[in-house]
């Protein structure tokens, strides 16, 4: 009698599986459409941000950042540098850097003094040397329909 019950359960589970497979096909179509829509939205957002980034880079190459912008960035860099000293990864990077290059990143002359001497024209010259004449290629991968 137990065998008959087991067989009956197996037959019923196969019927349920076929019903679920039919439901899963509809669900997989919905998931596929959702993924395609999400990829399209991400592509549009990416395109917007890359356009925005390139505009800002062009602006920096044409005109140097203002002293107020520089002060905000330098203050933020110093704050982040001090806060990172509370983490093991900072000290591991210091040890690695010192071992590889012989430079101690924790020494104020290797960070604070350099950051304090940065001028807006320095940033502009660096941006010009790095990005002027750079080849830019935008690739968009589209799935096959």
CNS distance restraints for C-alpha pairs under 8 A (distance, minus, plus):
assign (resid   1 and name CA) (resid   5 and name CA) 6.48 0.50 0.50
assign (resid   2 and name CA) (resid   6 and name CA) 6.17 0.50 0.50
assign (resid   3 and name CA) (resid   7 and name CA) 6.12 0.50 0.50
assign (resid   4 and name CA) (resid   8 and name CA) 6.08 0.50 0.50
assign (resid   5 and name CA) (resid   9 and name CA) 6.12 0.50 0.50
assign (resid   6 and name CA) (resid  10 and name CA) 6.15 0.50 0.50
assign (resid   7 and name CA) (resid  11 and name CA) 6.19 0.50 0.50
assign (resid   8 and name CA) (resid  12 and name CA) 6.13 0.50 0.50
assign (resid   9 and name CA) (resid  13 and name CA) 5.95 0.50 0.50
assign (resid  10 and name CA) (resid  14 and name CA) 6.23 0.50 0.50
assign (resid  11 and name CA) (resid  15 and name CA) 6.45 0.50 0.50
assign (resid  12 and name CA) (resid  16 and name CA) 6.26 0.50 0.50
assign (resid  13 and name CA) (resid  17 and name CA) 6.02 0.50 0.50
assign (resid  14 and name CA) (resid  18 and name CA) 6.27 0.50 0.50
assign (resid  15 and name CA) (resid  19 and name CA) 6.32 0.50 0.50
assign (resid  16 and name CA) (resid  20 and name CA) 6.02 0.50 0.50
assign (resid  17 and name CA) (resid  21 and name CA) 5.97 0.50 0.50
assign (resid  18 and name CA) (resid  22 and name CA) 6.36 0.50 0.50
assign (resid  19 and name CA) (resid  23 and name CA) 6.37 0.50 0.50
assign (resid  20 and name CA) (resid  24 and name CA) 5.84 0.50 0.50
assign (resid  21 and name CA) (resid  25 and name CA) 6.22 0.50 0.50
assign (resid  22 and name CA) (resid  26 and name CA) 6.80 0.50 0.50
assign (resid  23 and name CA) (resid  27 and name CA) 6.23 0.50 0.50
assign (resid  24 and name CA) (resid  28 and name CA) 5.83 0.50 0.50
assign (resid  25 and name CA) (resid  29 and name CA) 6.25 0.50 0.50
assign (resid  26 and name CA) (resid  30 and name CA) 6.40 0.50 0.50
assign (resid  27 and name CA) (resid  31 and name CA) 6.15 0.50 0.50
assign (resid  28 and name CA) (resid  32 and name CA) 5.98 0.50 0.50
assign (resid  29 and name CA) (resid  33 and name CA) 6.16 0.50 0.50
assign (resid  30 and name CA) (resid  34 and name CA) 6.09 0.50 0.50
assign (resid  31 and name CA) (resid  35 and name CA) 6.08 0.50 0.50
assign (resid  32 and name CA) (resid  36 and name CA) 6.19 0.50 0.50
assign (resid  33 and name CA) (resid  37 and name CA) 6.13 0.50 0.50
assign (resid  34 and name CA) (resid  38 and name CA) 6.04 0.50 0.50
assign (resid  35 and name CA) (resid  39 and name CA) 6.06 0.50 0.50
assign (resid  36 and name CA) (resid  40 and name CA) 6.17 0.50 0.50
assign (resid  37 and name CA) (resid  41 and name CA) 6.22 0.50 0.50
assign (resid  38 and name CA) (resid  42 and name CA) 6.09 0.50 0.50
assign (resid  39 and name CA) (resid  43 and name CA) 6.06 0.50 0.50
assign (resid  40 and name CA) (resid  44 and name CA) 6.31 0.50 0.50
assign (resid  41 and name CA) (resid  45 and name CA) 6.19 0.50 0.50
assign (resid  42 and name CA) (resid  46 and name CA) 5.93 0.50 0.50
assign (resid  43 and name CA) (resid  47 and name CA) 6.03 0.50 0.50
assign (resid  43 and name CA) (resid 140 and name CA) 7.65 0.50 0.50
assign (resid  44 and name CA) (resid  48 and name CA) 6.18 0.50 0.50
assign (resid  45 and name CA) (resid  49 and name CA) 6.20 0.50 0.50
assign (resid  46 and name CA) (resid  50 and name CA) 6.04 0.50 0.50
assign (resid  47 and name CA) (resid  51 and name CA) 6.10 0.50 0.50
assign (resid  48 and name CA) (resid  52 and name CA) 6.14 0.50 0.50
assign (resid  49 and name CA) (resid  53 and name CA) 5.95 0.50 0.50
assign (resid  50 and name CA) (resid  54 and name CA) 6.06 0.50 0.50
assign (resid  51 and name CA) (resid  55 and name CA) 6.17 0.50 0.50
assign (resid  52 and name CA) (resid  56 and name CA) 6.30 0.50 0.50
assign (resid  53 and name CA) (resid  57 and name CA) 6.15 0.50 0.50
assign (resid  54 and name CA) (resid  58 and name CA) 6.08 0.50 0.50
assign (resid  55 and name CA) (resid  59 and name CA) 6.15 0.50 0.50
assign (resid  56 and name CA) (resid  60 and name CA) 6.18 0.50 0.50
assign (resid  57 and name CA) (resid  61 and name CA) 6.22 0.50 0.50
assign (resid  57 and name CA) (resid 127 and name CA) 7.36 0.50 0.50
assign (resid  58 and name CA) (resid  62 and name CA) 6.20 0.50 0.50
assign (resid  59 and name CA) (resid  63 and name CA) 5.89 0.50 0.50
assign (resid  59 and name CA) (resid  64 and name CA) 7.90 0.50 0.50
assign (resid  60 and name CA) (resid  64 and name CA) 5.39 0.50 0.50
assign (resid  60 and name CA) (resid  65 and name CA) 6.39 0.50 0.50
assign (resid  60 and name CA) (resid 123 and name CA) 7.84 0.50 0.50
assign (resid  60 and name CA) (resid 124 and name CA) 5.80 0.50 0.50
assign (resid  60 and name CA) (resid 127 and name CA) 6.93 0.50 0.50
assign (resid  61 and name CA) (resid 124 and name CA) 5.33 0.50 0.50
assign (resid  61 and name CA) (resid 125 and name CA) 7.35 0.50 0.50
assign (resid  61 and name CA) (resid 127 and name CA) 5.72 0.50 0.50
assign (resid  61 and name CA) (resid 128 and name CA) 5.24 0.50 0.50
assign (resid  62 and name CA) (resid 124 and name CA) 7.58 0.50 0.50
assign (resid  63 and name CA) (resid 124 and name CA) 6.97 0.50 0.50
assign (resid  64 and name CA) (resid 120 and name CA) 5.26 0.50 0.50
assign (resid  64 and name CA) (resid 121 and name CA) 5.66 0.50 0.50
assign (resid  64 and name CA) (resid 123 and name CA) 6.91 0.50 0.50
assign (resid  64 and name CA) (resid 124 and name CA) 5.06 0.50 0.50
assign (resid  65 and name CA) (resid  69 and name CA) 6.17 0.50 0.50
assign (resid  65 and name CA) (resid  70 and name CA) 6.54 0.50 0.50
assign (resid  65 and name CA) (resid 120 and name CA) 5.33 0.50 0.50
assign (resid  65 and name CA) (resid 121 and name CA) 7.84 0.50 0.50
assign (resid  65 and name CA) (resid 123 and name CA) 7.60 0.50 0.50
assign (resid  65 and name CA) (resid 124 and name CA) 7.47 0.50 0.50
assign (resid  66 and name CA) (resid  70 and name CA) 6.31 0.50 0.50
assign (resid  66 and name CA) (resid 120 and name CA) 6.72 0.50 0.50
assign (resid  67 and name CA) (resid  71 and name CA) 6.07 0.50 0.50
assign (resid  67 and name CA) (resid 120 and name CA) 6.81 0.50 0.50
assign (resid  68 and name CA) (resid  72 and name CA) 6.29 0.50 0.50
assign (resid  69 and name CA) (resid  73 and name CA) 6.24 0.50 0.50
assign (resid  70 and name CA) (resid  74 and name CA) 6.01 0.50 0.50
assign (resid  70 and name CA) (resid 119 and name CA) 7.68 0.50 0.50
assign (resid  70 and name CA) (resid 120 and name CA) 6.76 0.50 0.50
assign (resid  71 and name CA) (resid  75 and name CA) 5.99 0.50 0.50
assign (resid  72 and name CA) (resid  76 and name CA) 6.14 0.50 0.50
assign (resid  73 and name CA) (resid  77 and name CA) 6.10 0.50 0.50
assign (resid  74 and name CA) (resid  78 and name CA) 6.17 0.50 0.50
assign (resid  74 and name CA) (resid 115 and name CA) 6.72 0.50 0.50
assign (resid  74 and name CA) (resid 116 and name CA) 7.55 0.50 0.50
assign (resid  75 and name CA) (resid  79 and name CA) 6.15 0.50 0.50
assign (resid  76 and name CA) (resid  80 and name CA) 6.10 0.50 0.50
assign (resid  77 and name CA) (resid  81 and name CA) 6.02 0.50 0.50
assign (resid  78 and name CA) (resid  82 and name CA) 6.20 0.50 0.50
assign (resid  78 and name CA) (resid 112 and name CA) 7.50 0.50 0.50
assign (resid  79 and name CA) (resid  83 and name CA) 6.17 0.50 0.50
assign (resid  80 and name CA) (resid  84 and name CA) 5.99 0.50 0.50
assign (resid  81 and name CA) (resid  85 and name CA) 6.72 0.50 0.50
assign (resid  82 and name CA) (resid  86 and name CA) 7.76 0.50 0.50
assign (resid  83 and name CA) (resid  87 and name CA) 7.96 0.50 0.50
assign (resid  84 and name CA) (resid  90 and name CA) 5.91 0.50 0.50
assign (resid  85 and name CA) (resid  90 and name CA) 5.78 0.50 0.50
assign (resid  85 and name CA) (resid  91 and name CA) 7.01 0.50 0.50
assign (resid  86 and name CA) (resid  90 and name CA) 7.67 0.50 0.50
assign (resid  87 and name CA) (resid  91 and name CA) 7.14 0.50 0.50
assign (resid  88 and name CA) (resid  92 and name CA) 6.11 0.50 0.50
assign (resid  89 and name CA) (resid  93 and name CA) 6.07 0.50 0.50
assign (resid  90 and name CA) (resid  94 and name CA) 6.24 0.50 0.50
assign (resid  91 and name CA) (resid  95 and name CA) 6.16 0.50 0.50
assign (resid  92 and name CA) (resid  96 and name CA) 6.11 0.50 0.50
assign (resid  93 and name CA) (resid  97 and name CA) 5.88 0.50 0.50
assign (resid  94 and name CA) (resid  98 and name CA) 6.02 0.50 0.50
assign (resid  94 and name CA) (resid 104 and name CA) 6.37 0.50 0.50
assign (resid  94 and name CA) (resid 105 and name CA) 5.75 0.50 0.50
assign (resid  94 and name CA) (resid 106 and name CA) 6.81 0.50 0.50
assign (resid  95 and name CA) (resid  99 and name CA) 6.02 0.50 0.50
assign (resid  95 and name CA) (resid 104 and name CA) 7.87 0.50 0.50
assign (resid  96 and name CA) (resid 100 and name CA) 6.04 0.50 0.50
assign (resid  97 and name CA) (resid 101 and name CA) 5.70 0.50 0.50
assign (resid  97 and name CA) (resid 102 and name CA) 6.78 0.50 0.50
assign (resid  97 and name CA) (resid 103 and name CA) 6.26 0.50 0.50
assign (resid  97 and name CA) (resid 104 and name CA) 6.91 0.50 0.50
assign (resid  97 and name CA) (resid 105 and name CA) 7.32 0.50 0.50
assign (resid  98 and name CA) (resid 102 and name CA) 4.26 0.50 0.50
assign (resid  98 and name CA) (resid 103 and name CA) 4.77 0.50 0.50
assign (resid  98 and name CA) (resid 104 and name CA) 5.22 0.50 0.50
assign (resid  98 and name CA) (resid 105 and name CA) 7.57 0.50 0.50
assign (resid  99 and name CA) (resid 103 and name CA) 7.99 0.50 0.50
assign (resid 103 and name CA) (resid 110 and name CA) 7.76 0.50 0.50
assign (resid 104 and name CA) (resid 110 and name CA) 7.03 0.50 0.50
assign (resid 105 and name CA) (resid 110 and name CA) 5.64 0.50 0.50
assign (resid 105 and name CA) (resid 111 and name CA) 6.60 0.50 0.50
assign (resid 106 and name CA) (resid 110 and name CA) 7.14 0.50 0.50
assign (resid 106 and name CA) (resid 111 and name CA) 7.37 0.50 0.50
assign (resid 107 and name CA) (resid 111 and name CA) 6.93 0.50 0.50
assign (resid 108 and name CA) (resid 112 and name CA) 4.94 0.50 0.50
assign (resid 108 and name CA) (resid 113 and name CA) 6.18 0.50 0.50
assign (resid 109 and name CA) (resid 113 and name CA) 4.98 0.50 0.50
assign (resid 109 and name CA) (resid 114 and name CA) 6.75 0.50 0.50
assign (resid 110 and name CA) (resid 114 and name CA) 6.39 0.50 0.50
assign (resid 111 and name CA) (resid 115 and name CA) 6.01 0.50 0.50
assign (resid 112 and name CA) (resid 116 and name CA) 5.97 0.50 0.50
assign (resid 113 and name CA) (resid 117 and name CA) 6.30 0.50 0.50
assign (resid 114 and name CA) (resid 118 and name CA) 6.59 0.50 0.50
assign (resid 118 and name CA) (resid 122 and name CA) 6.45 0.50 0.50
assign (resid 118 and name CA) (resid 123 and name CA) 7.68 0.50 0.50
assign (resid 119 and name CA) (resid 123 and name CA) 6.82 0.50 0.50
assign (resid 120 and name CA) (resid 124 and name CA) 6.34 0.50 0.50
assign (resid 121 and name CA) (resid 125 and name CA) 6.06 0.50 0.50
assign (resid 122 and name CA) (resid 126 and name CA) 6.12 0.50 0.50
assign (resid 123 and name CA) (resid 127 and name CA) 6.11 0.50 0.50
assign (resid 124 and name CA) (resid 128 and name CA) 6.13 0.50 0.50
assign (resid 125 and name CA) (resid 129 and name CA) 6.14 0.50 0.50
assign (resid 126 and name CA) (resid 130 and name CA) 6.05 0.50 0.50
assign (resid 127 and name CA) (resid 131 and name CA) 5.79 0.50 0.50
assign (resid 127 and name CA) (resid 132 and name CA) 7.62 0.50 0.50
assign (resid 128 and name CA) (resid 132 and name CA) 5.17 0.50 0.50
assign (resid 130 and name CA) (resid 134 and name CA) 7.51 0.50 0.50
